[in-house]
Amino acid sequence: MGVLSMKGGDGEHSYANNSEAQKSITSDAKPEVVKSVNEMIVKMDFPGCIKVADLGCSSGENTFLVMSEIVNTIITTYQQKGQNPPEIDCCLNDLPDNDFNTTFKLIPSFHEKLKMNIKGKCFVSGSPGSFYTRLFPSKSLHFVHSSFCLHWLSKVPDGLEENKKNVYLRSPCPPSLYESYLNQFKNDFSTFLRMRAEETMPSGRMALTLVGRKTLDPLSKDCFKDWSLVSDSLLDLVSEGVVKESDLESFNLPYYNPDESEVKEVIDNEGSFEINNFETIFGLLFSYKTGRSEVKDDCDDDVDHSRRFEVVKKRANLARSIIEPMLVAHFGDAIIDRLFEKYIYHAGRRYDTLRNKPTVNFFVSLTRK
Ligand SMILES: C[S@@+](CC[C@H](N)C(=O)[O-])C[C@H]1O[C@@H](n2cnc3c(N)ncnc32)[C@H](O)[C@@H]1O
């Protein structure tokens, strides 16, 4: 389970340096997070201490962008009502193998940027462990945030023996493979909700962003584009004799991108939370932002090849920052550079079909009943 953690540090392939796409989607969800924090405070009648958790914080600054927004919203809401600011407990959770050190080094600048009147009243701590287990005492949390985590399963589903040439679902494949993934997602997401239901106070809130899919068909090409690039790259390495066929056959990702009805069904069946809002946020797969200006995949046939390469490489680095630890644990680290050269090659070849396909992300706002 530990190898599910993203690539740590602040090097070229680290998560900290390759998570612009996640940051951009999380920014789009900010107004809804602010609204939810605001409503929670009023409903709970301005508590003296507020405990907030970011689950799956990873390494890098994304967690603090969210925490700053939450903390500043709390302060503003109290100020507007003429109330003294509360003490705020910010708990950062991830798996024990996560590179917490890279994240913790950013705490001083997080404190530095907070509004003056919260200085000395905001406490940050790490809470290592799986969010599919209990992490916090009963009824202790006021607000839970989690972005880009819940499509990661607690384990690779059972029953994937037939999935020999792919690292995830890809058409054509027997329906039983899809069912294995779906069942694992349902079990895991339901467990996640049950654990949080025990930890969250009545009227506490959760804001969750996860990768989803728009189409009902789980085998639609739109659903697994990144991972099919990884499968094709591994197949190349098998044919070159660099990777053993049996190693590819036994490797599957603990990942599932649900559709809206699958997410809602689990929430309804588990029963502890009410859905306040459910939104779909689209991102562009083959685009990225540098600073404030977005570089898009607007190349035509007379395409600027060096820019196309730059965009594809950026995408490869994003995939690498997420799955390199999993690949290294299974295949060893000797193949990684070569594998992502192949990834860039395949992504470049499919650039025209992939470039305008948006990524699908769900934002869900929930209240503890
Ligand atoms: C793509 S990163 C998201 C990081 C950050 N929230 C963001 O939006 O950029 C997903 C994170 O979820 C964490 N994660 C996955 N499964 C987890 C689990 N069962 N418990 C805790 N963290 C988990 C991974 O270790 C990883 O750091």
The ligand as an SDF file (V2000), in Angstrom:
LIG
                    3D

 27 29  0  0  0  0  0  0  0  0999 V2000
   -2.6600   12.7320   -6.5760 C   0  0  0  0  0  0  0  0  0  0  0  0
   -2.2140   12.9050   -4.8990 S   0  0  0  0  0  0  0  0  0  0  0  0
   -3.2230   14.2770   -4.4220 C   0  0  0  0  0  0  0  0  0  0  0  0
   -2.4740   15.2590   -3.5650 C   0  0  0  0  0  0  0  0  0  0  0  0
   -3.1940   16.5460   -3.2330 C   0  0  0  0  0  0  0  0  0  0  0  0
   -4.3810   16.3020   -2.4560 N   0  0  0  0  0  0  0  0  0  0  0  0
   -3.5260   17.3390   -4.4710 C   0  0  0  0  0  0  0  0  0  0  0  0
   -4.6990   17.6180   -4.7090 O   0  0  0  0  0  0  0  0  0  0  0  0
   -2.6160   17.6970   -5.2040 O   0  0  0  0  0  0  0  0  0  0  0  0
   -3.0440   11.5480   -4.1290 C   0  0  0  0  0  0  0  0  0  0  0  0
   -2.5720   11.3240   -2.7300 C   0  0  0  0  0  0  0  0  0  0  0  0
   -3.4730   10.4120   -2.0960 O   0  0  0  0  0  0  0  0  0  0  0  0
   -2.7010    9.6070   -1.2510 C   0  0  0  0  0  0  0  0  0  0  0  0
   -3.4520    8.4050   -0.9060 N   0  0  0  0  0  0  0  0  0  0  0  0
   -3.8570    7.4240   -1.7430 C   0  0  0  0  0  0  0  0  0  0  0  0
   -4.4910    6.4610   -1.0530 N   0  0  0  0  0  0  0  0  0  0  0  0
   -4.5030    6.8680    0.2400 C   0  0  0  0  0  0  0  0  0  0  0  0
   -5.0160    6.3100    1.4350 C   0  0  0  0  0  0  0  0  0  0  0  0
   -5.6550    5.1300    1.4280 N   0  0  0  0  0  0  0  0  0  0  0  0
   -4.8690    6.9930    2.5820 N   0  0  0  0  0  0  0  0  0  0  0  0
   -4.2230    8.1930    2.6080 C   0  0  0  0  0  0  0  0  0  0  0  0
   -3.7090    8.7820    1.4890 N   0  0  0  0  0  0  0  0  0  0  0  0
   -3.8490    8.1130    0.3250 C   0  0  0  0  0  0  0  0  0  0  0  0
   -1.4340    9.3250   -2.0320 C   0  0  0  0  0  0  0  0  0  0  0  0
   -0.3860    8.8890   -1.2150 O   0  0  0  0  0  0  0  0  0  0  0  0
   -1.2000   10.6950   -2.6720 C   0  0  0  0  0  0  0  0  0  0  0  0
   -0.3240   11.4660   -1.9120 O   0  0  0  0  0  0  0  0  0  0  0  0
  1  2  1  0
  2  3  1  0
  2 10  1  0
  3  4  1  0
  4  5  1  0
  5  6  1  0
  5  7  1  0
  7  8  2  0
  7  9  1  0
 10 11  1  0
 11 12  1  0
 11 26  1  0
 12 13  1  0
 13 14  1  0
 13 24  1  0
 14 15  1  0
 14 23  1  0
 15 16  2  0
 16 17  1  0
 17 18  1  0
 17 23  2  0
 18 19  1  0
 18 20  2  0
 20 21  1  0
 21 22  2  0
 22 23  1  0
 24 25  1  0
 24 26  1  0
 26 27  1  0
M  CHG  2   2   1   9  -1
M  END
$$$$
